[in-house]
Amino acid sequence: MNLEKLKEPLSINEIDFRIQSINKGGYATILAYKDARADMNRLDDAIGSLSWKREHTRDNQNCIVSIWSKEIGQWISKEDTGAESFTEKEKGLASDSFKRACFNWGIGRELYDYPVIKIQLVKETECYEDNGKMKQSFNLRLREWIWFSQFTAGKLTYLACKDYNDKVRYSFGTYEKSV
C-alpha cells in the first residue's frame, strides 16, 4: 500500500476536457476533470483492488471511500457528497460523490490548481449563436484534441493542447525539456 501514490498528479490521458460555457465573443471556458475510472484505477494501483471499498449513503448523495490499514487493523474512511448530472441523475450523483470522496484521498487534487482554460473558437465552424446564446457546433471535436501537461514537484508547470489540425489552441506555463 502506497498512500503517497494516490496524491501523484494524474497523467494527461486520465483527464478529460469539456466546454463549460461559450461567451458572446466565441471564447470557450474549458473544464479539466477526471472520471470515476481514473479514481478506481489509481486506488487499485496504489492500494490494491482488495484493500479499498466504496459505500454510498443518503440515496447516493454521499460516498465513503475506505482503505484497509494493516498497521492498525481497521478501515480508514473519507466521505464527500455529490451533485446530480444532467443526463443520468442517480448514476451521475453516485459517480460525483465517489470522485469527490477520492479527492479527499488526494486523487486528482491538482485539478483544483489548473488555470482557467479559455480558447477562442472559430465562429460558424466551432460555435454558433442560437436564440442569443452561443453553442458549440458538431465540428468542434474537443475529444480529438491532444493535450500535454508537465508537473514539477507535484505542481502543474505546463499545459497545452493542439486541435485535430495540429494547431496549438492553448498554452500555459513553460515546457522544460529536462524534466
N, CA and C atoms as an extended XYZ file, in Angstrom:
537
Properties=species:S:1:pos:R:3:atomname:S:1:resname:S:1:resid:I:1 pbc="F F F"
N         0.845       -1.183        0.000 N   MET     1
C         0.000        0.000        0.000 CA  MET     1
C         0.886        1.241        0.000 C   MET     1
N         0.551        2.189       -0.890 N   ASN     2
C         1.329        3.411       -1.011 CA  ASN     2
C         0.379        4.605       -1.086 C   ASN     2
N         0.043        5.174        0.075 N   LEU     3
C        -0.888        6.299        0.110 CA  LEU     3
C        -0.356        7.513       -0.635 C   LEU     3
N         0.959        7.699       -0.667 N   GLU     4
C         1.530        8.846       -1.384 CA  GLU     4
C         1.286        8.741       -2.888 C   GLU     4
N         1.190        7.525       -3.406 N   LYS     5
C         0.927        7.339       -4.832 CA  LYS     5
C        -0.461        7.882       -5.218 C   LYS     5
N        -1.378        7.884       -4.258 N   LEU     6
C        -2.710        8.440       -4.525 CA  LEU     6
C        -2.615        9.914       -4.896 C   LEU     6
N        -1.653       10.619       -4.315 N   LYS     7
C        -1.532       12.067       -4.487 CA  LYS     7
C        -0.728       12.482       -5.709 C   LYS     7
N        -0.118       11.526       -6.404 N   GLU     8
C         0.637       11.884       -7.608 CA  GLU     8
C        -0.305       12.442       -8.662 C   GLU     8
N         0.129       13.457       -9.416 N   PRO     9
C        -0.745       14.025      -10.446 CA  PRO     9
C        -1.196       12.962      -11.446 C   PRO     9
N        -2.435       13.073      -11.856 N   LEU    10
C        -2.959       12.192      -12.896 CA  LEU    10
C        -2.244       12.496      -14.206 C   LEU    10
N        -2.057       11.476      -15.019 N   SER    11
C        -1.467       11.722      -16.336 CA  SER    11
C        -2.510       12.425      -17.200 C   SER    11
N        -2.048       13.117      -18.198 N   ILE    12
C        -2.959       13.861      -19.079 CA  ILE    12
C        -3.958       12.923      -19.755 C   ILE    12
N        -3.592       11.646      -19.919 N   ASN    13
C        -4.501       10.677      -20.527 CA  ASN    13
C        -5.637       10.269      -19.589 C   ASN    13
N        -5.500       10.570      -18.299 N   GLU    14
C        -6.547       10.254      -17.330 CA  GLU    14
C        -7.503       11.425      -17.106 C   GLU    14
N        -7.245       12.532      -17.789 N   ILE    15
C        -8.041       13.742      -17.615 CA  ILE    15
C        -8.879       13.974      -18.867 C   ILE    15
N       -10.108       14.377      -18.667 N   ASP    16
C       -10.990       14.732      -19.770 CA  ASP    16
C       -11.220       16.238      -19.745 C   ASP    16
N       -11.578       16.776      -20.893 N   PHE    17
C       -11.834       18.206      -21.019 CA  PHE    17
C       -13.197       18.382      -21.682 C   PHE    17
N       -13.952       19.367      -21.169 N   ARG    18
C       -15.254       19.662      -21.772 CA  ARG    18
C       -15.525       21.154      -21.695 C   ARG    18
N       -16.410       21.603      -22.562 N   ILE    19
C       -16.775       23.019      -22.597 CA  ILE    19
C       -17.760       23.308      -21.463 C   ILE    19
N       -17.429       24.290      -20.670 N   GLN    20
C       -18.345       24.739      -19.618 CA  GLN    20
C       -19.298       25.783      -20.176 C   GLN    20
N       -18.739       26.740      -20.927 N   SER    21
C       -19.569       27.813      -21.474 CA  SER    21
C       -18.840       28.454      -22.653 C   SER    21
N       -19.618       29.172      -23.454 N   ILE    22
C       -19.058       29.947      -24.562 CA  ILE    22
C       -19.659       31.340      -24.460 C   ILE    22
N       -18.807       32.364      -24.431 N   ASN    23
C       -19.339       33.720      -24.314 CA  ASN    23
C       -19.680       34.289      -25.698 C   ASN    23
N       -20.246       35.476      -25.710 N   LYS    24
C       -20.690       36.097      -26.975 CA  LYS    24
C       -19.536       36.317      -27.948 C   LYS    24
N       -18.330       36.477      -27.434 N   GLY    25
C       -17.170       36.685      -28.296 CA  GLY    25
C       -16.621       35.398      -28.883 C   GLY    25
N       -17.212       34.264      -28.520 N   GLY    26
C       -16.765       32.981      -29.052 CA  GLY    26
C       -15.634       32.348      -28.261 C   GLY    26
N       -15.386       32.852      -27.056 N   TYR    27
C       -14.387       32.228      -26.193 CA  TYR    27
C       -15.047       31.137      -25.360 C   TYR    27
N       -14.448       29.953      -25.403 N   ALA    28
C       -14.957       28.818      -24.628 CA  ALA    28
C       -14.153       28.686      -23.349 C   ALA    28
N       -14.844       28.476      -22.249 N   THR    29
C       -14.197       28.117      -20.998 CA  THR    29
C       -14.234       26.604      -20.926 C   THR    29
N       -13.068       25.985      -20.765 N   ILE    30
C       -12.952       24.537      -20.802 CA  ILE    30
C       -12.573       24.029      -19.417 C   ILE    30
N       -13.272       22.998      -18.979 N   LEU    31
C       -13.014       22.384      -17.685 CA  LEU    31
C       -12.199       21.115      -17.850 C   LEU    31
N       -11.237       20.943      -16.965 N   ALA    32
C       -10.489       19.691      -16.869 CA  ALA    32
C       -11.114       18.893      -15.730 C   ALA    32
N       -11.373       17.613      -15.967 N   TYR    33
C       -11.996       16.803      -14.928 CA  TYR    33
C       -11.545       15.350      -15.059 C   TYR    33
N       -11.767       14.602      -14.005 N   LYS    34
C       -11.453       13.167      -14.004 CA  LYS    34
C       -12.775       12.409      -13.967 C   LYS    34
N       -12.759       11.198      -14.477 N   ASP    35
C       -13.946       10.369      -14.333 CA  ASP    35
C       -13.667        9.302      -13.276 C   ASP    35
N       -14.684        8.593      -12.893 N   ALA    36
C       -14.576        7.620      -11.808 CA  ALA    36
C       -13.590        6.497      -12.120 C   ALA    36
N       -13.407        6.166      -13.397 N   ARG    37
C       -12.456        5.115      -13.760 CA  ARG    37
C       -11.032        5.490      -13.373 C   ARG    37
N       -10.682        6.768      -13.498 N   ALA    38
C        -9.343        7.210      -13.096 CA  ALA    38
C        -9.145        6.979      -11.602 C   ALA    38
N       -10.172        7.245      -10.815 N   ASP    39
C       -10.092        7.018       -9.365 CA  ASP    39
C        -9.964        5.533       -9.043 C   ASP    39
N       -10.775        4.707       -9.683 N   MET    40
C       -10.721        3.271       -9.420 CA  MET    40
C        -9.356        2.700       -9.800 C   MET    40
N        -8.838        3.116      -10.952 N   ASN    41
C        -7.526        2.639      -11.387 CA  ASN    41
C        -6.429        3.066      -10.423 C   ASN    41
N        -6.475        4.313       -9.963 N   ARG    42
C        -5.449        4.798       -9.035 CA  ARG    42
C        -5.531        4.046       -7.707 C   ARG    42
N        -6.738        3.812       -7.196 N   LEU    43
C        -6.895        3.050       -5.957 CA  LEU    43
C        -6.365        1.627       -6.129 C   LEU    43
N        -6.710        0.985       -7.244 N   ASP    44
C        -6.215       -0.374       -7.500 CA  ASP    44
C        -4.683       -0.401       -7.543 C   ASP    44
N        -4.079        0.575       -8.248 N   ASP    45
C        -2.618        0.597       -8.403 CA  ASP    45
C        -1.902        0.891       -7.086 C   ASP    45
N        -2.408        1.837       -6.319 N   ALA    46
C        -1.708        2.279       -5.112 CA  ALA    46
C        -2.028        1.430       -3.886 C   ALA    46
N        -3.249        0.949       -3.805 N   ILE    47
C        -3.712        0.265       -2.597 CA  ILE    47
C        -3.886       -1.236       -2.816 C   ILE    47
N        -4.304       -1.583       -4.022 N   GLY    48
C        -4.640       -2.977       -4.319 CA  GLY    48
C        -6.145       -3.118       -4.387 C   GLY    48
N        -6.609       -3.886       -5.343 N   SER    49
C        -8.057       -3.961       -5.591 CA  SER    49
C        -8.855       -4.565       -4.433 C   SER    49
N        -8.201       -5.294       -3.536 N   LEU    50
C        -8.926       -5.908       -2.404 CA  LEU    50
C        -8.762       -5.119       -1.112 C   LEU    50
N        -8.118       -3.947       -1.179 N   SER    51
C        -7.841       -3.197        0.043 CA  SER    51
C        -8.535       -1.850        0.109 C   SER    51
N        -9.506       -1.627       -0.763 N   TRP    52
C       -10.312       -0.417       -0.675 CA  TRP    52
C       -11.748       -0.769       -1.006 C   TRP    52
N       -12.667        0.085       -0.565 N   LYS    53
C       -14.083       -0.121       -0.865 CA  LYS    53
C       -14.790        1.221       -0.903 C   LYS    53
N       -15.938        1.208       -1.555 N   ARG    54
C       -16.779        2.400       -1.603 CA  ARG    54
C       -18.172        2.015       -1.169 C   ARG    54
N       -18.795        2.922       -0.455 N   GLU    55
C       -20.166        2.725        0.011 CA  GLU    55
C       -20.920        4.023       -0.233 C   GLU    55
N       -22.170        3.895       -0.636 N   HIS    56
C       -22.999        5.079       -0.861 CA  HIS    56
C       -24.101        5.140        0.186 C   HIS    56
N       -24.351        6.353        0.662 N   THR    57
C       -25.404        6.584        1.647 CA  THR    57
C       -26.277        7.741        1.179 C   THR    57
N       -27.358        7.947        1.883 N   ARG    58
C       -28.283        9.063        1.590 CA  ARG    58
C       -28.690        9.079        0.114 C   ARG    58
N       -29.155        7.932       -0.389 N   ASP    59
C       -29.605        7.817       -1.789 CA  ASP    59
C       -28.537        8.271       -2.780 C   ASP    59
N       -27.320        7.817       -2.552 N   ASN    60
C       -26.150        8.094       -3.399 CA  ASN    60
C       -25.604        9.517       -3.275 C   ASN    60
N       -26.181       10.343       -2.406 N   GLN    61
C       -25.659       11.700       -2.257 CA  GLN    61
C       -24.262       11.697       -1.651 C   GLN    61
N       -24.009       10.768       -0.750 N   ASN    62
C       -22.702       10.681       -0.104 CA  ASN    62
C       -22.023        9.379       -0.493 C   ASN    62
N       -20.704        9.449       -0.596 N   CYS    63
C       -19.897        8.264       -0.849 CA  CYS    63
C       -18.799        8.210        0.193 C   CYS    63
N       -18.567        7.022        0.707 N   ILE    64
C       -17.491        6.775        1.651 CA  ILE    64
C       -16.489        5.867        0.956 C   ILE    64
N       -15.247        6.336        0.833 N   VAL    65
C       -14.168        5.529        0.275 CA  VAL    65
C       -13.277        5.144        1.445 C   VAL    65
N       -13.130        3.835        1.643 N   SER    66
C       -12.358        3.319        2.775 CA  SER    66
C       -11.177        2.505        2.286 C   SER    66
N       -10.076        2.625        3.027 N   ILE    67
C        -8.845        1.890        2.732 CA  ILE    67
C        -8.483        1.066        3.971 C   ILE    67
N        -8.160       -0.212        3.731 N   TRP    68
C        -7.808       -1.101        4.832 CA  TRP    68
C        -6.369       -0.835        5.274 C   TRP    68
N        -6.201       -0.579        6.569 N   SER    69
C        -4.881       -0.370        7.146 CA  SER    69
C        -4.462       -1.625        7.885 C   SER    69
N        -3.434       -2.308        7.368 N   LYS    70
C        -2.906       -3.495        8.041 CA  LYS    70
C        -2.273       -3.114        9.376 C   LYS    70
N        -1.654       -1.919        9.411 N   GLU    71
C        -0.947       -1.483       10.605 CA  GLU    71
C        -1.859       -1.398       11.833 C   GLU    71
N        -3.058       -0.868       11.651 N   ILE    72
C        -3.962       -0.717       12.797 CA  ILE    72
C        -5.148       -1.677       12.748 C   ILE    72
N        -5.222       -2.452       11.657 N   GLY    73
C        -6.254       -3.476       11.566 CA  GLY    73
C        -7.669       -2.946       11.462 C   GLY    73
N        -7.849       -1.858       10.725 N   GLN    74
C        -9.208       -1.331       10.525 CA  GLN    74
C        -9.287       -0.499        9.254 C   GLN    74
N       -10.511       -0.202        8.844 N   TRP    75
C       -10.761        0.625        7.677 CA  TRP    75
C       -10.609        2.089        8.072 C   TRP    75
N        -9.961        2.867        7.200 N   ILE    76
C        -9.859        4.318        7.347 CA  ILE    76
C       -10.722        4.893        6.223 C   ILE    76
N       -11.624        5.812        6.561 N   SER    77
C       -12.618        6.280        5.594 CA  SER    77
C       -12.571        7.787        5.399 C   SER    77
N       -12.915        8.182        4.183 N   LYS    78
C       -13.114        9.599        3.847 CA  LYS    78
C       -14.405        9.674        3.047 C   LYS    78
N       -15.164       10.734        3.278 N   GLU    79
C       -16.516       10.842        2.723 CA  GLU    79
C       -16.721       12.208        2.094 C   GLU    79
N       -17.589       12.234        1.080 N   ASP    80
C       -17.983       13.508        0.481 CA  ASP    80
C       -19.337       13.350       -0.187 C   ASP    80
N       -19.895       14.464       -0.577 N   THR    81
C       -21.219       14.480       -1.205 CA  THR    81
C       -21.091       14.878       -2.664 C   THR    81
N       -22.093       14.552       -3.454 N   GLY    82
C       -22.046       14.845       -4.883 CA  GLY    82
C       -23.256       15.614       -5.365 C   GLY    82
N       -23.269       15.882       -6.654 N   ALA    83
C       -24.371       16.587       -7.304 CA  ALA    83
C       -24.867       15.749       -8.476 C   ALA    83
N       -26.147       15.868       -8.765 N   GLU    84
C       -26.747       15.130       -9.886 CA  GLU    84
C       -26.208       15.648      -11.206 C   GLU    84
N       -26.151       14.753      -12.196 N   SER    85
C       -25.768       15.180      -13.541 CA  SER    85
C       -27.034       15.470      -14.338 C   SER    85
N       -26.853       16.102      -15.480 N   PHE    86
C       -27.996       16.443      -16.313 CA  PHE    86
C       -28.530       15.249      -17.098 C   PHE    86
N       -27.697       14.236      -17.323 N   THR    87
C       -28.119       13.126      -18.163 CA  THR    87
C       -28.704       11.978      -17.358 C   THR    87
N       -27.909       11.388      -16.485 N   GLU    88
C       -28.385       10.265      -15.675 CA  GLU    88
C       -28.292       10.667      -14.206 C   GLU    88
N       -29.428       11.089      -13.636 N   LYS    89
C       -29.431       11.669      -12.300 CA  LYS    89
C       -28.760       10.789      -11.252 C   LYS    89
N       -29.257        9.577      -11.077 N   GLU    90
C       -28.781        8.713       -9.992 CA  GLU    90
C       -27.337        8.272      -10.224 C   GLU    90
N       -27.037        7.856      -11.449 N   LYS    91
C       -25.672        7.417      -11.765 CA  LYS    91
C       -24.700        8.579      -11.621 C   LYS    91
N       -25.082        9.730      -12.107 N   GLY    92
C       -24.236       10.911      -12.008 CA  GLY    92
C       -23.991       11.325      -10.569 C   GLY    92
N       -25.007       11.219       -9.746 N   LEU    93
C       -24.873       11.556       -8.333 CA  LEU    93
C       -23.900       10.606       -7.636 C   LEU    93
N       -24.046        9.305       -7.897 N   ALA    94
C       -23.150        8.312       -7.291 CA  ALA    94
C       -21.714        8.532       -7.766 C   ALA    94
N       -21.538        8.769       -9.056 N   SER    95
C       -20.206        8.979       -9.612 CA  SER    95
C       -19.573       10.242       -9.041 C   SER    95
N       -20.338       11.328       -8.961 N   ASP    96
C       -19.801       12.579       -8.458 CA  ASP    96
C       -19.403       12.476       -6.989 C   ASP    96
N       -20.221       11.838       -6.178 N   SER    97
C       -19.872       11.699       -4.761 CA  SER    97
C       -18.631       10.817       -4.597 C   SER    97
N       -18.482        9.787       -5.434 N   PHE    98
C       -17.291        8.937       -5.391 CA  PHE    98
C       -16.048        9.744       -5.768 C   PHE    98
N       -16.120       10.505       -6.867 N   LYS    99
C       -14.973       11.301       -7.303 CA  LYS    99
C       -14.578       12.316       -6.238 C   LYS    99
N       -15.558       12.920       -5.594 N   ARG   100
C       -15.262       13.907       -4.552 CA  ARG   100
C       -14.632       13.247       -3.329 C   ARG   100
N       -15.111       12.062       -2.970 N   ALA   101
C       -14.502       11.340       -1.848 CA  ALA   101
C       -13.048       10.991       -2.184 C   ALA   101
N       -12.796       10.641       -3.447 N   CYS   102
C       -11.427       10.325       -3.865 CA  CYS   102
C       -10.535       11.560       -3.853 C   CYS   102
N       -11.088       12.755       -4.126 N   PHE   103
C       -10.313       13.988       -3.971 CA  PHE   103
C        -9.798       14.086       -2.535 C   PHE   103
N       -10.628       13.669       -1.568 N   ASN   104
C       -10.213       13.720       -0.164 CA  ASN   104
C        -9.015       12.826        0.120 C   ASN   104
N        -8.852       11.761       -0.653 N   TRP   105
C        -7.671       10.903       -0.533 CA  TRP   105
C        -6.490       11.467       -1.326 C   TRP   105
N        -6.721       12.517       -2.108 N   GLY   106
C        -5.654       13.166       -2.864 CA  GLY   106
C        -5.657       12.878       -4.346 C   GLY   106
N        -6.552       12.022       -4.814 N   ILE   107
C        -6.561       11.643       -6.228 CA  ILE   107
C        -7.096       12.797       -7.080 C   ILE   107
N        -6.250       13.314       -7.954 N   GLY   108
C        -6.658       14.380       -8.859 CA  GLY   108
C        -6.776       15.744       -8.214 C   GLY   108
N        -6.289       15.892       -7.006 N   ARG   109
C        -6.427       17.166       -6.301 CA  ARG   109
C        -5.752       18.308       -7.066 C   ARG   109
N        -4.762       17.982       -7.887 N   GLU   110
C        -4.069       19.011       -8.660 CA  GLU   110
C        -4.987       19.699       -9.664 C   GLU   110
N        -6.110       19.075       -9.994 N   LEU   111
C        -7.049       19.690      -10.938 CA  LEU   111
C        -7.579       21.024      -10.408 C   LEU   111
N        -7.627       21.178       -9.088 N   TYR   112
C        -8.064       22.446       -8.498 CA  TYR   112
C        -7.076       23.575       -8.775 C   TYR   112
N        -5.834       23.234       -9.105 N   ASP   113
C        -4.808       24.236       -9.379 CA  ASP   113
C        -4.653       24.539      -10.867 C   ASP   113
N        -5.413       23.869      -11.715 N   TYR   114
C        -5.318       24.132      -13.149 CA  TYR   114
C        -5.734       25.577      -13.424 C   TYR   114
N        -5.126       26.200      -14.430 N   PRO   115
C        -5.534       27.560      -14.787 CA  PRO   115
C        -6.911       27.551      -15.442 C   PRO   115
N        -7.526       28.719      -15.496 N   VAL   116
C        -8.767       28.856      -16.258 CA  VAL   116
C        -8.389       28.712      -17.728 C   VAL   116
N        -9.023       27.773      -18.400 N   ILE   117
C        -8.697       27.500      -19.802 CA  ILE   117
C        -9.730       28.201      -20.675 C   ILE   117
N        -9.300       29.223      -21.393 N   LYS   118
C       -10.175       29.945      -22.324 CA  LYS   118
C        -9.570       29.835      -23.718 C   LYS   118
N       -10.393       29.424      -24.653 N   ILE   119
C        -9.932       29.215      -26.025 CA  ILE   119
C       -10.876       29.927      -26.986 C   ILE   119
N       -10.298       30.695      -27.905 N   GLN   120
C       -11.096       31.351      -28.944 CA  GLN   120
C       -11.557       30.305      -29.945 C   GLN   120
N       -12.858       30.172      -30.114 N   LEU   121
C       -13.407       29.233      -31.089 CA  LEU   121
C       -13.602       29.935      -32.425 C   LEU   121
N       -13.637       29.173      -33.484 N   VAL   122
C       -13.884       29.701      -34.819 CA  VAL   122
C       -15.398       29.768      -35.012 C   VAL   122
N       -15.897       30.999      -35.143 N   LYS   123
C       -17.349       31.174      -35.294 CA  LYS   123
C       -17.820       30.537      -36.592 C   LYS   123
N       -19.011       30.014      -36.538 N   GLU   124
C       -19.684       29.312      -37.629 CA  GLU   124
C       -19.122       27.912      -37.859 C   GLU   124
N       -17.849       27.684      -37.544 N   THR   125
C       -17.266       26.351      -37.700 CA  THR   125
C       -17.324       25.575      -36.388 C   THR   125
N       -16.902       26.222      -35.288 N   GLU   126
C       -16.845       25.540      -33.999 CA  GLU   126
C       -17.932       25.983      -33.023 C   GLU   126
N       -18.533       27.138      -33.296 N   CYS   127
C       -19.623       27.613      -32.447 CA  CYS   127
C       -20.579       28.465      -33.274 C   CYS   127
N       -21.772       28.627      -32.761 N   TYR   128
C       -22.776       29.420      -33.454 CA  TYR   128
C       -23.730       30.003      -32.417 C   TYR   128
N       -24.470       31.017      -32.835 N   GLU   129
C       -25.439       31.653      -31.946 CA  GLU   129
C       -26.819       31.061      -32.194 C   GLU   129
N       -27.504       30.741      -31.104 N   ASP   130
C       -28.856       30.181      -31.180 CA  ASP   130
C       -29.715       30.889      -30.139 C   ASP   130
N       -30.659       31.698      -30.609 N   ASN   131
C       -31.541       32.463      -29.714 CA  ASN   131
C       -30.754       33.279      -28.698 C   ASN   131
N       -29.692       33.939      -29.169 N   GLY   132
C       -28.903       34.810      -28.318 CA  GLY   132
C       -27.887       34.107      -27.440 C   GLY   132
N       -27.779       32.801      -27.557 N   LYS   133
C       -26.826       32.049      -26.739 CA  LYS   133
C       -25.842       31.322      -27.649 C   LYS   133
N       -24.562       31.384      -27.283 N   MET   134
C       -23.544       30.703      -28.067 CA  MET   134
C       -23.515       29.217      -27.708 C   MET   134
N       -23.418       28.387      -28.747 N   LYS   135
C       -23.375       26.941      -28.571 CA  LYS   135
C       -22.252       26.357      -29.415 C   LYS   135
N       -21.741       25.219      -28.975 N   GLN   136
C       -20.698       24.562      -29.764 CA  GLN   136
C       -21.341       23.800      -30.910 C   GLN   136
N       -20.640       23.761      -32.037 N   SER   137
C       -21.150       23.030      -33.192 CA  SER   137
C       -20.610       21.605      -33.175 C   SER   137
N       -21.161       20.775      -34.019 N   PHE   138
C       -20.694       19.404      -34.123 CA  PHE   138
C       -19.275       19.336      -34.689 C   PHE   138
N       -18.843       20.398      -35.354 N   ASN   139
C       -17.491       20.432      -35.908 CA  ASN   139
C       -16.418       20.641      -34.847 C   ASN   139
N       -16.805       21.077      -33.646 N   LEU   140
C       -15.843       21.243      -32.561 CA  LEU   140
C       -15.654       19.885      -31.908 C   LEU   140
N       -14.614       19.202      -32.315 N   ARG   141
C       -14.367       17.840      -31.832 CA  ARG   141
C       -13.296       17.889      -30.746 C   ARG   141
N       -13.675       18.441      -29.600 N   LEU   142
C       -12.738       18.640      -28.498 CA  LEU   142
C       -12.086       17.337      -28.051 C   LEU   142
N       -12.810       16.232      -28.121 N   ARG   143
C       -12.249       14.931      -27.710 CA  ARG   143
C       -11.086       14.490      -28.604 C   ARG   143
N       -10.976       15.067      -29.783 N   GLU   144
C        -9.882       14.720      -30.689 CA  GLU   144
C        -8.652       15.596      -30.481 C   GLU   144
N        -8.764       16.617      -29.640 N   TRP   145
C        -7.620       17.476      -29.378 CA  TRP   145
C        -6.619       16.718      -28.528 C   TRP   145
N        -5.344       17.025      -28.702 N   ILE   146
C        -4.267       16.386      -27.944 CA  ILE   146
C        -3.784       17.369      -26.878 C   ILE   146
N        -3.806       16.903      -25.632 N   TRP   147
C        -3.390       17.735      -24.503 CA  TRP   147
C        -2.036       17.273      -23.993 C   TRP   147
N        -1.243       18.226      -23.502 N   PHE   148
C         0.079       17.971      -22.947 CA  PHE   148
C         0.152       18.622      -21.574 C   PHE   148
N         0.796       17.951      -20.619 N   SER   149
C         0.982       18.562      -19.296 CA  SER   149
C         2.361       18.200      -18.772 C   SER   149
N         2.833       19.023      -17.862 N   GLN   150
C         4.105       18.765      -17.193 CA  GLN   150
C         3.985       19.279      -15.760 C   GLN   150
N         4.526       18.501      -14.833 N   PHE   151
C         4.479       18.845      -13.417 CA  PHE   151
C         5.884       18.896      -12.865 C   PHE   151
N         6.121       19.806      -11.947 N   THR   152
C         7.365       19.883      -11.209 CA  THR   152
C         7.001       19.909       -9.731 C   THR   152
N         7.523       18.949       -8.979 N   ALA   153
C         7.229       18.824       -7.544 CA  ALA   153
C         5.721       18.803       -7.291 C   ALA   153
N         4.988       18.105       -8.156 N   GLY   154
C         3.552       17.947       -7.973 CA  GLY   154
C         2.704       19.122       -8.423 C   GLY   154
N         3.329       20.178       -8.931 N   LYS   155
C         2.598       21.370       -9.385 CA  LYS   155
C         2.616       21.453      -10.904 C   LYS   155
N         1.474       21.799      -11.473 N   LEU   156
C         1.372       21.966      -12.918 CA  LEU   156
C         2.238       23.140      -13.354 C   LEU   156
N         3.173       22.890      -14.271 N   THR   157
C         4.040       23.956      -14.783 CA  THR   157
C         3.827       24.210      -16.270 C   THR   157
N         3.131       23.281      -16.935 N   TYR   158
C         2.888       23.443      -18.370 CA  TYR   158
C         1.617       22.689      -18.748 C   TYR   158
N         0.775       23.354      -19.534 N   LEU   159
C        -0.439       22.737      -20.071 CA  LEU   159
C        -0.666       23.331      -21.452 C   LEU   159
N        -0.894       22.474      -22.425 N   ALA   160
C        -1.135       22.945      -23.789 CA  ALA   160
C        -1.990       21.934      -24.534 C   ALA   160
N        -2.581       22.392      -25.644 N   CYS   161
C        -3.329       21.468      -26.491 CA  CYS   161
C        -3.214       21.878      -27.950 C   CYS   161
N        -3.344       20.851      -28.778 N   LYS   162
C        -3.399       21.039      -30.229 CA  LYS   162
C        -4.723       20.466      -30.706 C   LYS   162
N        -5.302       21.120      -31.696 N   ASP   163
C        -6.545       20.598      -32.246 CA  ASP   163
C        -6.254       19.515      -33.287 C   ASP   163
N        -7.281       19.025      -33.921 N   TYR   164
C        -7.166       17.937      -34.896 CA  TYR   164
C        -6.431       18.362      -36.164 C   TYR   164
N        -6.175       19.686      -36.329 N   ASN   165
C        -5.372       20.185      -37.451 CA  ASN   165
C        -3.933       20.461      -37.032 C   ASN   165
N        -3.548       20.005      -35.849 N   ASP   166
C        -2.201       20.167      -35.298 CA  ASP   166
C        -1.878       21.625      -34.971 C   ASP   166
N        -2.907       22.443      -34.761 N   LYS   167
C        -2.725       23.851      -34.414 CA  LYS   167
C        -2.784       23.986      -32.890 C   LYS   167
N        -1.805       24.681      -32.302 N   VAL   168
C        -1.811       24.929      -30.859 CA  VAL   168
C        -2.971       25.872      -30.545 C   VAL   168
N        -3.851       25.422      -29.657 N   ARG   169
C        -5.032       26.216      -29.310 CA  ARG   169
C        -4.957       26.806      -27.904 C   ARG   169
N        -4.074       26.249      -27.080 N   TYR   170
C        -3.940       26.747      -25.715 CA  TYR   170
C        -2.548       26.417      -25.202 C   TYR   170
N        -1.985       27.333      -24.418 N   SER   171
C        -0.688       27.082      -23.805 CA  SER   171
C        -0.599       27.853      -22.495 C   SER   171
N        -0.129       27.182      -21.467 N   PHE   172
C         0.072       27.763      -20.144 CA  PHE   172
C         1.433       27.314      -19.624 C   PHE   172
N         2.208       28.253      -19.090 N   GLY   173
C         3.485       27.901      -18.494 CA  GLY   173
C         4.571       27.684      -19.535 C   GLY   173
N         5.659       27.071      -19.073 N   THR   174
C         6.822       26.820      -19.920 CA  THR   174
C         7.178       25.352      -19.884 C   THR   174
N         7.363       24.791      -21.050 N   TYR   175
C         7.753       23.382      -21.154 CA  TYR   175
C         9.248       23.264      -20.895 C   TYR   175
N         9.600       22.386      -19.969 N   GLU   176
C        11.017       22.147      -19.636 CA  GLU   176
C        11.430       20.804      -20.240 C   GLU   176
N        12.343       20.807      -21.174 N   LYS   177
C        12.789       19.577      -21.836 CA  LYS   177
C        13.501       18.626      -20.898 C   LYS   177
N        14.162       19.135      -19.879 N   SER   178
C        14.964       18.282      -18.997 CA  SER   178
C        14.152       17.601      -17.891 C   SER   178
N        12.894       17.941      -17.730 N   VAL   179
C        12.092       17.352      -16.641 CA  VAL   179
C        11.707       15.938      -16.975 C   VAL   179
